[in-house]
Amino acid sequence: MPSARLLLCALLVLIVHTGFAWLMNRPEDAGVDVPSGKLMSLSFAPFREGYSPLEEIFPLPEHVEEDLSLLADKTHSIRTYSSLGGGLEKTPDLARKYGLSMIQGCWLGYGYMDNKKEIAALIKSANANPDVVKRVIVGNEVLLRGDMDVDRLIGYIREVKRAVKQPVSYADVWSMYMKHPQLIKEVDFITIHILPYWEDEPISVEHAPEHMEQIVKQVEDEARGLAPGKPILIGESGWPSAGRQRGMAIPGVVNEAKFIRDMIQVVNRHGFDYNIVEAFNQPWKSNLEGVVGANWGLFSADRKPVFPLTGPVQENPDCASLLAAETVIWLLVIALCFKKIRFASWSRLLVFLVFAQLVSMCLVTLAHFLGYTSYSGMQRGYTVFMLVANGVLAAFLIQRCLDILNDRPGNELLARRLRSGYLFFIILALYKTYGLAIGGRYLSFPVEQFALPAMGIFGLLVCQCLISHKINRCSLSFDYLSGWNIQGKRDRLIAYGLSFAAIAMILGETKAFMDGRDFIQAHPGLSEGLPFALRYTLYNQQLLLWLVCLIVLALPFWSHSGNKTKT
């Protein structure tokens, strides 16, 4: 009978968990299918994992050829950003081989000599490959980065225009052309970047198409008075498939698919010239822009499609394998704890099985997310470290859960281990929240890394309530949950620190929005801008989940059991 009860409860939990997993990852409608045929242009930077322009480790010619062969039947043209470095110099010859044209660029920055080398290489390539290089772009977002002033940039543009026959442009976010309208007269075509995710006032994926139409019209109106009829190229537009949320702009595979499909509808309807950013995910960008910077590609870093351009789209195509891994870990926990739970009542058995299932979900989700978003040896080392830390804490939590459900007295050694484990995660949470508060633009919210500690506190509370049939301030204390009255003298300081960190993060996120140049221009006064900035901050679902983690971690340290006995 006890074994049958365990089997029935396990089947119930497994069925519910499987249904929930399917519901959360069912194929979704991502908009109108992209018409058959090739895209107009894709940003092309063939940097695979282990290659980076920051470290001057450039792709090999065979990498460039392999990537271009993959893109040959998917796009008419590619846009490049540099004319120097390893296999990049072979790009025009290989593009010709695979029937691709190029919008070739040169990378400009602070260094005078580096800029001269880039420009010389661009001029040489454009003149040597006029059948492939159809347009050239001098510099990319150099004004946005503040690497040089506009007059120096114009000098470079004029130098290239004198030396090549192809149309010449400069590429930057659309607002830079509004701020420096003299550029409109200098270029042969206007290249603007429209990236709704990165706007100072982030645009949701649902409103991105109308935003694109509005921006192109605004630039057309500005150009009409200075250079009527000058062509406009949407030089970059895209959406990230992973990373931190900004206001209403939520990264995701489904959202990236929806954006690209909607964008194609807009450009086809209006006849816009466009280039999608980008062909391949760029692991090296994680060093500059975090997880979100590395995940703008139509293809992953290992050259697999991130999403289809037709039909429904799944947020996580690996859902089935993750569910299987969660189930294996869950069954392993049940097997190890079988003797301790087989005679438990229905309610206690269900609570334990659900708790164990949540533990397995947290561990597998952490492994999958950090594994997918780790791009270097150091990042992978951190992934292993966090998996071990979460795994050890999970073992302590499961043992404490069993002790509570089996009415066993508290264990001082286990309680001290739990306290040490939570102190480690709390210190790490304070560090990460401090980073988010003072400069979190490119930092992801570490919800996956702290889901298990937060869930563990909630799970132990449920177990205690099930046994004692009551909940009060004392029952919320960490001593009561862990089973031993250690009564740490600094518990209240921990609670203060976590609470202050949560408030500081909200203020920091809000201030970051209010410091944006375009935001200030749109909302010049504090009273006018603050409500908008707070709205963008508090709409952030990832931020709110992280706040929940901080609050849950702080809650047991606000309370004191006031009880000198073992619990």
Summary of the structure (lengths in Angstrom):
residues: 567
radius of gyration: 27.7
end to end distance: 30.8
largest distance: 89.2
contacts: 1900
relative contact order: 0.09
helix: 60%
strand: 9%
